[in-house]
Amino acid sequence: MDLLKSIFSKTVVGLDIGVSGIKAVEVSIGKKVSLIAYNRISLPWGTITPEGTVKNDLAIIGALKKLFSGKSFSTSNVSVGIFGNSVLSKPIHMPKMAKKDIEEQIYWEAEQYIPFNIEECSIDFAVVGNTVQKVVAGTESTIEVLLVAVKKDYIQSFTGIIERAGLNPIVVDYQAFALGNAFEFNYTSELSDLTAGETNVVIDFGAGSTKLSFIERESTVFTTKISSCGSGYSQLISERLGENFDQAEVIKLTESDSALVSPIIQDYNAHLSSEVQKNIDVFLAQMGERSLRKIFYCGGGSKTPGLIEMLHDKYPEQIEPLNPIKNLIVPRSKSNMKMLEDLSCLGTVAVGLALRKPGD
């Protein structure tokens, strides 16, 4: 049942493998948590689709070998994040019962919610809260459970690629949960001060998708993704200017403030920010008595001119950048300030993965 593959290890390298590249983070975990290493490498567009399908396994293997060819990382044990259409997370309600009883019952509960063949999936869950549902004869006490299902062949294929690169995948995690894990580690004060129903939302504006994790106290209670994302800007530029996708990507990065390109980017900003607002509104409406406390953002897409300003207009007092190294001990010098800035923007999922331990 457990999604995690584990063996004894003192440290792991968190690997965030996405559509635009790979981010890798290693930390030492003791009384205090220190940053050991961070690096990233680009992948050719199309290597992995936004749906999580690997189209070029040799490109991933080559990139991983290059990342680990130096002396930055002290181990080949890795914690890897998975994403895409082969992974599903869904909040469900179950009759209140002990955890061991949930473990026995969850498989049968999952059948009615999972659109995959249940025999072909690994199932896991997390209890995220208690609630009371109204029924005809009175009230029924239930527990709120976050159900996670992953296709077994997807895990085997993905970890097999990593093993072919000479690495040892000992933890397999869902990227949206790793996002929440990084937040929970760095923002303990934001969690401890929460009252019942107050929700923080973490948004990762990625190249292939925009991920949202909804966090209450020390639990990720809901996750979702938006297909509108960084590559969507390039697609819109391509359509309106008649350029191929690769050239549109260059234009997005180098001419975003030009009179020709800026209106296109602002149009997509409006679309993406509206999608974010819609998903937050749906969560608050469907998940009972919840209220939004703050929104924390990260990811390369958050650097898009005008995007965060639009979100500020929608949430003027509730939005701020997420700092995934806030509680890490990091070496600070002029020579590595650029690296730390890069890590702070792009490395949140990788940090969350690096903080995992076998058996979590």
SULSUL-V873939 format. One record per helix or strand. SS is the DSSP state (@ for helix, = for strand). FROM is the first residue (numbers start at 1). TO is the last residue. If there is no record, write none. Layout:
SS&FROM&TO ; SS&FROM&TO
This chain:
=&13&17 ; =&21&29 ; =&33&42 ; =&48&48 ; =&54&54 ; @&57&67 ; =&77&82 ; =&87&95 ; @&99&111 ; @&118&120 ; =&121&135 ; =&138&151 ; @&152&164 ; =&168&174 ; @&175&186 ; @&188&192 ; =&198&205 ; =&210&216 ; =&219&226 ; @&230&241 ; @&245&254 ; @&262&286 ; =&291&298 ; @&300&303 ; @&307&314 ; =&319&321 ; =&329&329 ; @&334&346 ; @&348&354
